[in-house]
């Protein structure tokens, strides 16, 4: 109403039996949606629903694959799991605050992708030898150099898994690659 809409047609969106949201068709005139129009809008809504579900499923598959890999890291270093959850929550809080301040590009969708992908920033630690990853004291210079390769290794792992899953064109893959490869920049 505040936008001046005089008519609205709302369609629920589902992933099988799970409600995922609403699609709204709005008009600035009253009584604009006739029976034939509603049939067309239902068809468009079904197509949009399919697109949304496909994107959600691709995102869930990608995140699931990488989180499976991260569980391997957690076996090597139990503190990593807690660290990853904290990082996800901090990332969301910081991104929301930056969005409030008008930072461009921080849409709700981007913030949720940051939240989902933030725990994957240390996926490259899978490639770090246990003697370094689990060392109780300070790392020497050589060990530190090896530890610093985990971000590059993470990006390589992401690229490899994306290739296996055949999702190299996934919209948010560049964000995920950036999080893993540049999180110490």
The 8 nearest C-alpha neighbors of each residue, nearest first, counted from 0:
[[1, 3, 2, 4, 5, 6, 27, 7],
 [0, 2, 3, 4, 5, 27, 25, 6],
 [3, 1, 0, 4, 27, 5, 25, 26],
 [4, 2, 0, 1, 27, 5, 26, 28],
 [5, 3, 27, 0, 26, 6, 2, 25],
 [4, 6, 29, 27, 28, 26, 3, 7],
 [7, 5, 26, 29, 4, 25, 28, 30],
 [6, 8, 25, 24, 26, 9, 23, 5],
 [7, 9, 24, 23, 25, 10, 6, 32],
 [10, 8, 23, 22, 24, 7, 21, 11],
 [9, 11, 22, 21, 23, 12, 8, 44],
 [12, 10, 21, 20, 22, 13, 9, 18],
 [13, 11, 20, 19, 21, 48, 18, 10],
 [14, 12, 18, 19, 17, 15, 16, 11],
 [13, 15, 17, 16, 52, 18, 19, 12],
 [14, 16, 13, 17, 18, 52, 12, 19],
 [17, 15, 14, 13, 18, 19, 12, 11],
 [18, 16, 14, 13, 15, 19, 12, 20],
 [17, 19, 13, 20, 12, 16, 14, 11],
 [20, 18, 13, 12, 17, 14, 21, 11],
 [21, 19, 12, 18, 11, 22, 13, 10],
 [22, 20, 11, 12, 10, 23, 9, 19],
 [21, 23, 10, 9, 11, 24, 20, 12],
 [24, 22, 9, 8, 25, 21, 10, 7],
 [23, 25, 8, 7, 9, 22, 26, 40],
 [26, 24, 7, 6, 23, 4, 8, 27],
 [27, 25, 6, 4, 28, 5, 7, 24],
 [26, 28, 4, 5, 3, 6, 29, 25],
 [29, 27, 5, 26, 31, 6, 30, 4],
 [28, 30, 5, 6, 31, 27, 26, 32],
 [31, 29, 32, 6, 28, 33, 5, 26],
 [30, 32, 29, 28, 33, 6, 26, 36],
 [33, 31, 36, 30, 37, 34, 8, 6],
 [32, 34, 36, 35, 37, 31, 30, 38],
 [35, 33, 37, 36, 38, 32, 39, 40],
 [36, 34, 38, 37, 33, 39, 32, 40],
 [37, 35, 33, 39, 38, 34, 32, 40],
 [36, 38, 40, 34, 39, 35, 41, 33],
 [37, 39, 41, 35, 36, 40, 34, 42],
 [40, 38, 42, 36, 41, 37, 43, 35],
 [39, 41, 37, 43, 42, 38, 44, 36],
 [42, 40, 44, 38, 39, 43, 37, 45],
 [43, 41, 39, 45, 40, 44, 46, 38],
 [44, 42, 40, 46, 45, 41, 47, 39],
 [43, 45, 41, 47, 42, 46, 48, 40],
 [46, 44, 48, 42, 43, 47, 41, 49],
 [47, 45, 43, 49, 48, 44, 50, 42],
 [46, 48, 44, 50, 49, 45, 43, 51],
 [47, 49, 45, 51, 46, 50, 12, 44],
 [50, 48, 46, 52, 47, 51, 53, 45],
 [51, 49, 47, 53, 48, 52, 54, 46],
 [50, 52, 48, 54, 53, 49, 47, 55],
 [51, 53, 55, 49, 54, 50, 14, 56],
 [54, 52, 56, 50, 55, 51, 49, 57],
 [53, 55, 57, 51, 52, 56, 58, 50],
 [56, 54, 52, 58, 57, 53, 59, 51],
 [55, 57, 59, 53, 58, 54, 60, 52],
 [58, 56, 60, 54, 55, 59, 53, 61],
 [57, 59, 55, 61, 56, 60, 62, 54],
 [60, 58, 56, 62, 61, 57, 63, 55],
 [61, 59, 63, 57, 58, 62, 56, 64],
 [60, 62, 58, 64, 63, 59, 57, 65],
 [61, 63, 59, 65, 64, 60, 66, 58],
 [64, 62, 60, 66, 61, 65, 59, 67],
 [65, 63, 67, 61, 62, 66, 60, 68],
 [64, 66, 68, 62, 67, 63, 69, 61],
 [65, 67, 69, 63, 68, 64, 62, 70],
 [68, 66, 70, 64, 65, 69, 63, 71],
 [67, 69, 65, 66, 71, 70, 64, 72],
 [70, 68, 66, 72, 71, 67, 122, 65],
 [69, 71, 73, 67, 72, 68, 66, 74],
 [72, 70, 69, 74, 68, 73, 75, 67],
 [71, 73, 69, 75, 70, 74, 125, 76],
 [74, 72, 77, 76, 70, 75, 71, 80],
 [75, 73, 71, 72, 76, 77, 70, 69],
 [74, 76, 72, 73, 77, 71, 129, 133],
 [75, 77, 73, 78, 74, 79, 72, 133],
 [78, 76, 73, 79, 74, 80, 75, 81],
 [79, 77, 81, 80, 76, 82, 73, 83],
 [78, 80, 82, 77, 81, 73, 76, 83],
 [81, 79, 83, 73, 82, 78, 77, 84],
 [82, 80, 84, 83, 78, 79, 85, 77],
 [81, 83, 79, 85, 80, 84, 86, 78],
 [84, 82, 118, 86, 80, 81, 85, 79],
 [83, 85, 87, 81, 86, 82, 118, 88],
 [86, 84, 82, 88, 87, 83, 89, 81],
 [85, 87, 89, 83, 84, 88, 90, 82],
 [88, 86, 117, 114, 90, 84, 85, 89],
 [87, 89, 91, 85, 90, 86, 92, 84],
 [90, 88, 86, 92, 91, 87, 93, 85],
 [91, 89, 87, 93, 88, 92, 86, 94],
 [90, 92, 94, 88, 114, 89, 93, 95],
 [93, 91, 89, 95, 90, 94, 96, 88],
 [92, 94, 96, 90, 95, 91, 89, 97],
 [93, 95, 97, 91, 96, 92, 90, 98],
 [96, 94, 98, 92, 97, 93, 91, 99],
 [95, 97, 99, 93, 98, 94, 92, 100],
 [96, 98, 100, 94, 99, 95, 102, 93],
 [97, 99, 95, 101, 102, 100, 96, 105],
 [100, 98, 96, 101, 97, 95, 102, 94],
 [101, 99, 97, 98, 102, 96, 95, 103],
 [100, 102, 98, 99, 103, 97, 105, 96],
 [101, 103, 98, 97, 100, 105, 104, 99],
 [104, 102, 105, 101, 98, 106, 97, 100],
 [103, 105, 106, 102, 109, 98, 101, 110],
 [106, 104, 98, 109, 103, 110, 102, 107],
 [105, 107, 109, 108, 104, 110, 98, 103],
 [106, 108, 110, 109, 111, 105, 95, 112],
 [109, 107, 111, 106, 110, 112, 105, 113],
 [110, 108, 112, 106, 111, 107, 105, 113],
 [109, 111, 113, 107, 112, 108, 94, 105],
 [112, 110, 114, 108, 113, 109, 115, 107],
 [113, 111, 115, 109, 114, 110, 116, 108],
 [112, 114, 110, 116, 111, 115, 117, 109],
 [113, 115, 111, 87, 112, 91, 117, 116],
 [116, 114, 112, 113, 117, 111, 118, 87],
 [115, 117, 113, 119, 118, 114, 112, 175],
 [116, 118, 87, 119, 114, 120, 113, 115],
 [119, 117, 83, 120, 116, 87, 84, 86],
 [118, 120, 117, 122, 116, 121, 179, 65],
 [119, 121, 179, 118, 117, 178, 122, 182],
 [122, 120, 123, 119, 124, 179, 153, 150],
 [121, 123, 153, 119, 124, 69, 120, 125],
 [153, 124, 122, 149, 152, 125, 121, 150],
 [125, 123, 127, 126, 149, 122, 121, 72],
 [124, 126, 123, 72, 127, 122, 71, 69],
 [125, 127, 124, 123, 128, 152, 149, 153],
 [128, 126, 124, 125, 132, 129, 146, 149],
 [127, 129, 130, 131, 132, 126, 125, 124],
 [130, 128, 132, 131, 133, 127, 75, 134],
 [129, 131, 128, 134, 133, 132, 127, 142],
 [132, 130, 134, 129, 133, 128, 142, 127],
 [133, 131, 129, 134, 130, 128, 127, 76],
 [134, 132, 129, 131, 130, 135, 76, 75],
 [133, 135, 131, 136, 130, 132, 138, 137],
 [136, 134, 133, 137, 138, 132, 131, 130],
 [137, 135, 134, 138, 133, 139, 131, 132],
 [138, 136, 139, 135, 134, 143, 142, 140],
 [137, 139, 142, 143, 136, 140, 131, 134],
 [138, 140, 142, 141, 143, 137, 144, 136],
 [141, 139, 143, 142, 144, 138, 145, 137],
 [142, 140, 144, 143, 139, 145, 138, 146],
 [143, 141, 145, 139, 144, 138, 140, 146],
 [142, 144, 146, 140, 145, 141, 138, 139],
 [143, 145, 141, 147, 142, 146, 140, 148],
 [144, 146, 142, 143, 147, 148, 141, 127],
 [147, 145, 143, 148, 144, 149, 142, 127],
 [146, 148, 144, 145, 149, 143, 150, 151],
 [147, 149, 151, 146, 145, 150, 152, 144],
 [150, 148, 123, 152, 124, 147, 151, 146],
 [149, 151, 180, 153, 152, 148, 179, 123],
 [152, 150, 154, 153, 148, 180, 149, 155],
 [151, 153, 123, 149, 155, 150, 154, 148],
 [123, 154, 152, 150, 156, 122, 151, 155],
 [153, 155, 157, 151, 180, 176, 156, 152],
 [154, 156, 152, 158, 153, 157, 159, 151],
 [157, 155, 153, 159, 158, 154, 160, 152],
 [158, 156, 154, 160, 155, 159, 161, 153],
 [157, 159, 155, 161, 156, 160, 162, 154],
 [160, 158, 156, 162, 157, 161, 155, 163],
 [159, 161, 163, 157, 162, 158, 164, 156],
 [162, 160, 164, 158, 166, 167, 159, 163],
 [161, 163, 165, 159, 160, 164, 167, 158],
 [164, 162, 160, 165, 161, 159, 166, 158],
 [163, 165, 161, 162, 166, 160, 167, 61],
 [166, 164, 162, 163, 167, 161, 168, 160],
 [165, 167, 161, 169, 168, 164, 162, 163],
 [166, 168, 161, 169, 165, 162, 172, 158],
 [169, 167, 166, 170, 172, 165, 171, 161],
 [170, 168, 166, 172, 167, 171, 57, 58],
 [171, 169, 172, 168, 173, 174, 167, 54],
 [170, 172, 174, 173, 169, 175, 112, 58],
 [173, 171, 175, 174, 169, 170, 176, 167],
 [172, 174, 176, 175, 171, 177, 170, 169],
 [175, 173, 177, 171, 172, 176, 178, 113],
 [174, 176, 172, 178, 177, 173, 116, 179],
 [177, 175, 173, 179, 154, 174, 178, 180],
 [176, 178, 174, 180, 175, 181, 179, 173],
 [179, 177, 175, 182, 176, 120, 181, 180],
 [180, 178, 120, 176, 177, 150, 153, 154],
 [179, 181, 150, 177, 154, 151, 178, 176],
 [182, 180, 184, 177, 183, 178, 179, 150],
 [181, 183, 178, 184, 179, 180, 120, 150],
 [184, 182, 181, 150, 180, 147, 179, 178],
 [183, 181, 182, 180, 178, 150, 177, 179]]
